[in-house]
Amino acid sequence: MKKKKRANRRIKFIIIIFVVIVLITLGYLFLKPSKPKKVQNVVKIEEKIESHGYELAENETNYYKELFKNLKAVLNDKPLNEEKYATLVGQLFLADFFNLDNKQSKNDIGGLQFVYSDFRDDFEKYAKEGVYHYVESNIYGDRKQELPVVTEVSVLNIEQLEINYLDTSDKEAYRVDFKIAYEEDLGYQTAATLYLVHHNDKLEIVKMTK
């Protein structure tokens, strides 16, 4: 009889221990602080120039936004000051292309909207293999990498000339020389020459050299 009571006590003790373990485990699972979920960066379009299809992303620098404002004003003027248009396209392109600090990843190539449409795929590939090759992902806003910020793109010289491209030629194309300034010198390109041609009622960049 005593042995039976002892066995019952042992069983009850084991059950109690089991219940306590279950309760502790459940309490840990429900009460432990959960890791905050990472929120992916979503870059929205802040403004558009509908007549030419140009877009302004919200994460662009204040300098770039000022250039975009100037471009909008120039395109609204009649008659169009084409030389000013050409310089602004070049400034916007360089201010976006070499400003890597606001890019989401190496696939987020700046300035593509100003590149000659038939060359964009090739240019994108060139950028990924060159300037953008080492840009780390920042889709969750946690990148620690130091990247260049463009503060100014100055026009050094502009001239009109004939440019042959694909099966056509543009006798009133533009060649523009620029100087690029950065917030901090990280060894990136500080000068560029751009060649722009008329295409689909726009001026588009067909070539860039140092």
C-alpha positions as semicolon CSV with decimal commas, in nm:
position;residue;x (nm);y (nm);z (nm)
1;M;0,000;0,000;0,000
2;K;0,284;0,232;0,095
3;K;0,462;0,150;-0,227
4;K;0,147;0,244;-0,423
5;K;0,124;0,580;-0,244
6;R;0,489;0,649;-0,314
7;A;0,437;0,568;-0,680
8;N;0,138;0,801;-0,697
9;R;0,337;1,079;-0,534
10;R;0,619;1,027;-0,781
11;I;0,375;1,043;-1,073
12;K;0,217;1,362;-0,937
13;F;0,561;1,515;-0,884
14;I;0,663;1,433;-1,240
15;I;0,336;1,579;-1,375
16;I;0,388;1,899;-1,172
17;I;0,748;1,934;-1,299
18;F;0,626;1,877;-1,657
19;V;0,351;2,140;-1,621
20;V;0,599;2,391;-1,475
21;I;0,841;2,332;-1,763
22;V;0,560;2,379;-2,017
23;L;0,446;2,701;-1,848
24;I;0,800;2,840;-1,834
25;T;0,856;2,755;-2,200
26;L;0,528;2,917;-2,307
27;G;0,601;3,223;-2,095
28;Y;0,944;3,261;-2,259
29;L;0,801;3,228;-2,607
30;F;0,527;3,485;-2,550
31;L;0,718;3,732;-2,335
32;K;1,061;3,736;-2,501
33;P;1,122;4,058;-2,700
34;S;1,080;4,000;-3,071
35;K;1,335;4,134;-3,315
36;P;1,202;4,436;-3,505
37;K;1,121;4,350;-3,863
38;K;1,335;4,522;-4,123
39;V;1,140;4,767;-4,336
40;Q;1,243;4,789;-4,699
41;N;1,313;5,135;-4,840
42;V;1,063;5,241;-5,106
43;V;1,168;5,542;-5,311
44;K;0,872;5,740;-5,444
45;I;0,853;5,975;-5,741
46;E;0,818;6,331;-5,612
47;E;0,758;6,516;-5,939
48;K;0,738;6,463;-6,314
49;I;0,789;6,669;-6,628
50;E;0,516;6,504;-6,830
51;S;0,609;6,661;-7,165
52;H;0,950;6,491;-7,166
53;G;0,898;6,198;-6,930
54;Y;1,154;6,315;-6,674
55;E;1,103;6,205;-6,313
56;L;1,232;6,335;-5,980
57;A;1,281;6,075;-5,703
58;E;1,222;6,187;-5,344
59;N;1,567;6,073;-5,227
60;E;1,762;6,303;-5,461
61;T;1,988;6,571;-5,312
62;N;1,869;6,930;-5,268
63;Y;2,120;7,032;-5,535
64;Y;1,972;6,785;-5,785
65;K;1,618;6,899;-5,701
66;E;1,719;7,260;-5,773
67;L;1,861;7,154;-6,112
68;F;1,539;6,967;-6,187
69;K;1,337;7,279;-6,102
70;N;1,555;7,478;-6,344
71;L;1,506;7,216;-6,615
72;K;1,129;7,237;-6,575
73;A;1,142;7,616;-6,611
74;V;1,365;7,601;-6,921
75;L;1,139;7,345;-7,092
76;N;0,837;7,565;-7,024
77;D;1,000;7,870;-7,185
78;K;0,913;7,962;-7,543
79;P;1,125;7,966;-7,745
80;L;1,334;7,691;-7,590
81;N;1,688;7,789;-7,492
82;E;1,841;7,467;-7,622
83;E;2,194;7,541;-7,503
84;K;2,065;7,582;-7,148
85;Y;1,862;7,264;-7,192
86;A;2,175;7,073;-7,297
87;T;2,378;7,197;-6,999
88;L;2,102;7,110;-6,751
89;V;2,062;6,759;-6,892
90;G;2,437;6,712;-6,849
91;Q;2,439;6,854;-6,497
92;L;2,143;6,641;-6,389
93;F;2,296;6,328;-6,537
94;L;2,633;6,374;-6,366
95;A;2,478;6,489;-6,036
96;D;2,274;6,166;-6,028
97;F;2,519;5,919;-6,182
98;F;2,812;6,000;-5,952
99;N;2,601;6,059;-5,640
100;L;2,619;5,703;-5,507
101;D;2,520;5,777;-5,147
102;N;2,145;5,769;-5,220
103;K;2,148;5,458;-5,438
104;Q;1,970;5,143;-5,316
105;S;2,221;4,901;-5,469
106;K;2,463;4,858;-5,757
107;N;2,158;4,802;-5,981
108;D;2,016;5,147;-5,903
109;I;2,194;5,338;-6,178
110;G;2,159;5,716;-6,164
111;G;2,091;5,936;-6,466
112;L;1,959;5,666;-6,699
113;Q;1,661;5,878;-6,802
114;F;1,901;6,120;-6,974
115;V;2,089;5,854;-7,171
116;Y;2,007;5,786;-7,537
117;S;1,725;5,532;-7,514
118;D;1,880;5,273;-7,749
119;F;2,204;5,275;-7,547
120;R;2,058;5,246;-7,196
121;D;2,101;4,868;-7,158
122;D;2,466;4,886;-7,263
123;F;2,527;5,189;-7,042
124;E;2,364;5,017;-6,744
125;K;2,592;4,716;-6,790
126;Y;2,895;4,945;-6,815
127;A;2,795;5,123;-6,492
128;K;2,742;4,798;-6,296
129;E;3,086;4,675;-6,400
130;G;3,250;5,010;-6,324
131;V;3,146;5,294;-6,094
132;Y;2,861;5,099;-5,930
133;H;3,040;4,765;-5,894
134;Y;3,119;4,796;-5,522
135;V;2,803;4,976;-5,409
136;E;2,653;4,773;-5,124
137;S;2,280;4,715;-5,085
138;N;2,085;4,968;-4,878
139;I;1,732;4,840;-4,931
140;Y;1,682;4,825;-4,552
141;G;1,860;5,153;-4,479
142;D;2,140;4,989;-4,279
143;R;2,439;5,043;-4,510
144;K;2,759;5,168;-4,342
145;Q;2,960;5,217;-4,662
146;E;3,101;5,565;-4,733
147;L;2,993;5,679;-5,080
148;P;3,025;6,005;-5,278
149;V;2,777;6,293;-5,261
150;V;2,783;6,538;-5,554
151;T;2,754;6,900;-5,442
152;E;2,797;7,082;-5,775
153;V;2,840;7,020;-6,147
154;S;2,994;7,321;-6,322
155;V;2,983;7,388;-6,697
156;L;3,330;7,460;-6,837
157;N;3,256;7,474;-7,209
158;I;2,979;7,400;-7,458
159;E;2,990;7,379;-7,837
160;Q;2,768;7,258;-8,119
161;L;2,900;7,002;-8,365
162;E;2,796;6,717;-8,592
163;I;2,771;6,371;-8,438
164;N;2,710;6,052;-8,633
165;Y;2,532;5,776;-8,444
166;L;2,367;5,453;-8,559
167;D;2,227;5,517;-8,910
168;T;2,173;5,891;-8,873
169;S;2,368;6,204;-8,792
170;D;2,288;6,516;-8,591
171;K;2,447;6,831;-8,731
172;E;2,335;7,034;-8,429
173;A;2,449;6,803;-8,148
174;Y;2,630;6,929;-7,836
175;R;2,961;6,865;-7,666
176;V;2,974;6,991;-7,307
177;D;3,267;6,985;-7,061
178;F;3,189;6,967;-6,690
179;K;3,364;6,977;-6,353
180;I;3,223;6,764;-6,069
181;A;3,257;6,862;-5,701
182;Y;3,188;6,633;-5,404
183;E;3,106;6,675;-5,036
184;E;3,422;6,476;-4,966
185;D;3,699;6,364;-5,199
186;L;3,678;5,984;-5,216
187;G;3,874;5,951;-5,538
188;Y;3,587;5,958;-5,786
189;Q;3,586;6,124;-6,127
190;T;3,597;6,506;-6,111
191;A;3,560;6,594;-6,480
192;A;3,353;6,467;-6,771
193;T;3,268;6,552;-7,131
194;L;2,921;6,462;-7,256
195;Y;2,790;6,438;-7,612
196;L;2,418;6,500;-7,662
197;V;2,201;6,446;-7,969
198;H;1,841;6,522;-8,062
199;H;1,617;6,218;-8,026
200;N;1,239;6,192;-7,986
201;D;1,204;6,566;-7,922
202;K;1,464;6,548;-7,645
203;L;1,837;6,591;-7,600
204;E;1,991;6,260;-7,496
205;I;2,345;6,162;-7,399
206;V;2,521;5,926;-7,641
207;K;2,874;5,939;-7,502
208;M;3,069;6,027;-7,187
209;T;3,446;6,071;-7,163
210;K;3,675;6,192;-6,886
